[in-house]
Amino acid sequence: MTAVDMPFLRLVSETVTPCKTMDSRMWFADPDDAEEPFNNPQVAVGYCHDCPIMLQCAEHAITNKSITHGVWGGLTMLDIRRLRRKRNLAKVQQG
């Protein structure tokens, strides 16, 4: 855990969120396990849209490179990787 993570973790600890009140496997299912009953990330994405900290969670996942698994702020890892690449490209283009 880094100092950058602390404000987000504090926010999560103080907020009632779907990922804390429901089965966490919905957000962090093993994508390689075909038998995993919670391997449909779109279900978690749907619950994220009701979360009061959805935008902060998405931003945390995009900026925190150590996050490599799960659904964060209504984004799948595919979405997160795409947004990271877009941001990196924009930084390169800005010089």
C-alpha positions in Angstrom: 0.0 0.0 0.0 1.3 3.4 -0.9 0.5 6.9 0.4 -1.4 7.5 -2.8 -3.8 4.6 -1.9 -4.6 6.0 1.5 -7.2 8.6 0.6 -9.1 6.1 -1.6 -8.9 3.4 1.0 -10.2 5.8 3.6 -13.1 6.7 1.3 -13.9 3.1 0.8 -13.8 2.3 4.5 -16.2 5.2 5.2 -18.7 4.4 2.4 -21.3 1.7 2.0 -20.5 0.2 -1.5 -22.0 -2.8 -3.4 -18.6 -4.5 -3.5 -18.4 -4.5 0.4 -22.0 -5.6 1.0 -22.2 -8.4 -1.6 -20.1 -11.4 -2.5 -16.7 -10.0 -3.4 -16.2 -12.8 -6.0 -18.6 -10.9 -8.2 -15.9 -8.2 -8.6 -12.9 -10.4 -8.3 -13.8 -13.7 -9.9 -11.1 -15.8 -11.5 -11.5 -15.2 -15.2 -9.6 -18.4 -16.1 -12.0 -20.6 -14.1 -14.9 -21.7 -16.3 -16.6 -23.2 -13.3 -16.5 -19.9 -11.4 -20.2 -19.0 -10.7 -19.3 -15.3 -10.7 -17.3 -15.0 -13.9 -19.6 -12.5 -15.6 -18.0 -9.1 -14.9 -21.0 -7.3 -16.5 -23.1 -8.2 -13.4 -20.6 -6.4 -11.2 -20.4 -3.5 -13.6 -24.2 -3.0 -13.3 -24.0 -2.9 -9.5 -21.1 -0.3 -9.7 -23.5 2.1 -11.4 -25.4 2.5 -8.1 -22.2 3.0 -6.1 -21.6 6.5 -4.6 -17.9 6.3 -5.2 -17.9 4.8 -8.6 -15.9 7.6 -10.3 -13.2 7.6 -7.6 -12.9 3.8 -7.7 -12.5 3.9 -11.5 -9.8 6.6 -11.3 -8.0 4.7 -8.6 -7.9 1.6 -10.8 -6.7 3.5 -13.9 -3.9 5.3 -12.0 -2.8 2.4 -9.8 -0.7 0.1 -12.0 -0.6 -2.6 -9.3 -4.3 -3.3 -10.0 -4.4 -6.2 -12.5 -7.7 -8.0 -11.7 -11.3 -7.4 -11.1 -14.0 -4.8 -11.8 -13.4 -1.3 -10.5 -15.7 1.7 -10.7 -17.9 0.0 -13.3 -14.8 -0.8 -15.5 -13.5 -4.3 -16.4 -9.8 -4.8 -16.6 -10.1 -4.6 -20.4 -11.6 -1.1 -20.0 -9.0 -0.1 -17.5 -6.1 -1.2 -19.7 -7.6 0.7 -22.6 -7.9 3.9 -20.6 -4.4 3.5 -19.3 -3.0 3.2 -22.8 -5.1 6.2 -23.9 -3.7 8.3 -21.1 -0.1 7.2 -21.7 -0.5 8.0 -25.4 -1.9 11.5 -24.6 1.1 12.1 -22.3 3.5 11.1 -25.0 1.8 13.3 -27.5 1.9 16.3 -25.2 5.6 15.8 -25.0 
